[in-house]
Amino acid sequence: RRLPFLSFLCHNSLSLFLLKNPFGLNEFKFVLKLLSSLLPVFSNFTHFLYECLLFFNLFLNFQVHHFLFLSVNTRCMQIPHLALNFP
């Protein structure tokens, strides 16, 4: 099933946000509230839950990447825009 353009945009914006910003619990709650406020925009509640699952997936992936980037500094140097965010 093809995703609507809005979902695609939402998904990509979150990915970009996660890549460019260190992400903590407060930001996690904020984005979750933001998704909730957008509920009327989604075609139905199932679609909304699907977006939440995508978001949780991105959040968990970011936690793993954060750990990997902290562990492997040489990898950070290969990706300049990420290297700025990680010590």
N, C-alpha and C positions, 0 to 999 in steps of 0.2 A: 504494500500500500504506500502510495506516494505521500510524503509529508507536505502540508501546506507551507507556503513561503514564510509565513510568520514563525512557524516552528523552526524552520531552517535558520532564520535570522536570529531568533532567540538562542538557539543552540550554539551558533557561531559566535555570538556576542559573549556568551558565557565562557566559551573556550578561550577566546581572546583575553577576557578579563582574568581568567585563572592563570594564563601564561604570563601576563604582564604584571600581576599583583600578588605579593605574598598574601596568602589567604588563611584567615583565622576563623574562629567560631562566630565572632560578631558579624563578620562579612557573610558567613554562611547563613545566619539567621536573617540578615538584611535581604539577601537575594531570595530566600524562601518567602519572606513577606511580600517582596516585589512580585514574585510569581503568583502568590495568592491574590494580590490586588488585581492581577491581570486575568483572573478566572473568567470574567464575563467575555473576554476576547476569544478564549478558546471555544471550539465548537461544542464540546461537551466535557463532562467531568472526567471521563476516561482519557480524553486528550490531555487534560490538565495533569492527571496523574502520570501520564506518559512523559510529559515535559519534566515533571519533578524527578522521575526516575533517571532521565538523561542528566539532569543536574547533579543528582547524587553520584552518578557514575563519574561525571567530570570531577566532582569534589574528591572522590576516593582516588581517582587517577592522579590528581594533582598532589595529594598527600604522598603517594608513592614516588612521583617524580621529584618532589621536594627533597625527600630522603636521598634519592639517587644523586641529585645535583649537589647536595651537601657532601655526599661521600666522594664524588668523583669530580674534582675541580677542573681537570683537563677538559672534561665534557662541556663544562660551562663556558670555557674559553672559545669553544667552537661555535657557540650560539651567543653572540654579543648581547642581544636584548635581554636574554635570560641571565647572563652573567652579572648584570647590574643588580639584580634582585637577590642574588644569593652570595653569602660571604665565601 
